[in-house]
Amino acid sequence: MEQVEKYAVAHLGHTGLRVTEEGVVCKSPDGNEVLIPGKTVICAVGQRAVRA
């Protein structure tokens, strides 16, 4: 995580909607569409354990 924090910005809680030439258009946690500018997109997803 140190390298990620050093070289990248993590946008937690956002939902990616579309990739454009300017960056990624996302839905923010408060429901607004925002453009996160960039040249490279890294998509990191995870799962939660089923605890039932």
Backbone as CSV, one residue per row, in Angstrom:
resi,resn,N_x,N_y,N_z,CA_x,CA_y,CA_z,C_x,C_y,C_z
1,MET,0.821,-1.199,0.000,0.000,0.000,0.000,0.867,1.266,0.000
2,GLU,2.079,1.176,0.519,2.938,2.363,0.499,3.192,2.833,-0.924
3,GLN,3.440,1.900,-1.849,3.700,2.262,-3.237,2.445,2.856,-3.883
4,VAL,1.284,2.308,-3.569,0.040,2.858,-4.105,-0.135,4.285,-3.610
5,GLU,0.055,4.500,-2.327,-0.102,5.843,-1.766,0.929,6.813,-2.336
6,LYS,2.099,6.307,-2.687,3.154,7.161,-3.214,2.878,7.586,-4.658
7,TYR,2.316,6.684,-5.472,2.194,6.939,-6.901,0.767,7.063,-7.427
8,ALA,-0.235,6.773,-6.621,-1.606,6.763,-7.131,-2.560,7.361,-6.109
9,VAL,-3.757,7.670,-6.578,-4.825,8.149,-5.710,-5.945,7.113,-5.769
10,ALA,-6.368,6.617,-4.632,-7.454,5.642,-4.577,-8.773,6.372,-4.349
11,HIS,-9.757,6.059,-5.161,-11.090,6.654,-5.044,-12.029,5.551,-4.570
12,LEU,-12.129,5.396,-3.277,-12.927,4.321,-2.704,-14.407,4.669,-2.734
13,GLY,-15.240,3.650,-2.931,-16.678,3.853,-2.899,-17.272,4.378,-4.188
14,HIS,-16.453,4.568,-5.213,-16.944,5.056,-6.495,-17.336,3.879,-7.383
15,THR,-18.307,4.119,-8.259,-18.722,3.126,-9.246,-18.338,3.644,-10.619
16,GLY,-17.499,2.896,-11.334,-17.091,3.302,-12.672,-18.254,3.187,-13.643
17,LEU,-18.491,4.239,-14.418,-19.578,4.250,-15.392,-19.062,4.096,-16.819
18,ARG,-18.004,4.852,-17.143,-17.438,4.761,-18.492,-16.031,5.348,-18.498
19,VAL,-15.226,4.844,-19.419,-13.867,5.334,-19.613,-13.873,6.247,-20.822
20,THR,-13.282,7.426,-20.671,-13.183,8.380,-21.772,-11.708,8.664,-22.035
21,GLU,-11.427,9.464,-23.031,-10.038,9.837,-23.307,-9.462,10.701,-22.192
22,GLU,-10.318,11.350,-21.413,-9.857,12.220,-20.325,-9.659,11.468,-19.014
23,GLY,-10.314,10.323,-18.843,-10.229,9.576,-17.587,-11.432,8.670,-17.421
24,VAL,-11.910,8.543,-16.198,-13.045,7.666,-15.899,-14.169,8.494,-15.294
25,VAL,-15.361,8.323,-15.825,-16.546,8.959,-15.259,-17.114,7.974,-14.244
26,CYS,-17.268,8.443,-13.009,-17.722,7.590,-11.913,-18.922,8.203,-11.213
27,LYS,-19.644,7.348,-10.513,-20.683,7.806,-9.606,-20.056,7.808,-8.218
28,SER,-20.027,8.968,-7.593,-19.408,9.101,-6.270,-20.347,8.541,-5.201
29,PRO,-19.834,8.303,-3.998,-20.689,7.783,-2.932,-21.917,8.645,-2.632
30,ASP,-21.841,9.956,-2.915,-23.000,10.826,-2.671,-23.949,10.903,-3.869
31,GLY,-23.668,10.106,-4.934,-24.582,10.005,-6.063,-24.274,10.904,-7.240
32,ASN,-23.258,11.749,-7.145,-22.911,12.650,-8.243,-21.995,11.965,-9.244
33,GLU,-22.103,12.352,-10.521,-21.161,11.886,-11.531,-19.941,12.785,-11.488
34,VAL,-18.762,12.167,-11.435,-17.509,12.919,-11.402,-16.549,12.322,-12.417
35,LEU,-15.725,13.182,-13.022,-14.668,12.732,-13.912,-13.396,12.654,-13.089
36,ILE,-12.797,11.479,-13.063,-11.501,11.313,-12.421,-10.481,11.265,-13.550
37,PRO,-9.728,12.364,-13.732,-8.813,12.438,-14.862,-7.634,11.488,-14.694
38,GLY,-7.134,10.999,-15.822,-5.959,10.150,-15.776,-5.648,9.532,-17.119
39,LYS,-4.441,8.979,-17.220,-3.984,8.302,-18.430,-4.056,6.791,-18.281
40,THR,-4.000,6.312,-17.039,-4.009,4.882,-16.762,-5.113,4.573,-15.772
41,VAL,-5.845,3.497,-16.015,-6.922,3.082,-15.127,-6.559,1.727,-14.533
42,ILE,-6.610,1.624,-13.219,-6.403,0.359,-12.525,-7.705,0.028,-11.822
43,CYS,-8.270,-1.096,-12.149,-9.529,-1.510,-11.542,-9.235,-2.596,-10.515
44,ALA,-9.441,-2.280,-9.265,-9.207,-3.246,-8.187,-10.551,-3.550,-7.519
45,VAL,-10.974,-4.786,-7.594,-12.242,-5.180,-7.017,-12.024,-6.309,-6.027
46,GLY,-12.966,-6.498,-5.165,-12.844,-7.553,-4.170,-14.189,-8.183,-3.892
47,GLN,-14.158,-9.117,-2.983,-15.378,-9.796,-2.580,-15.434,-9.812,-1.064
48,ARG,-16.642,-9.931,-0.570,-16.834,-10.107,0.863,-17.220,-11.554,1.114
49,ALA,-16.743,-12.088,2.186,-17.033,-13.473,2.519,-18.511,-13.670,2.850
50,VAL,-19.051,-14.817,2.466,-20.408,-15.177,2.849,-20.308,-15.770,4.250
51,ARG,-20.912,-15.126,5.211,-20.767,-15.530,6.600,-22.019,-16.228,7.149
52,ALA,-22.995,-16.467,6.287,-24.241,-17.083,6.737,-24.054,-18.583,7.053
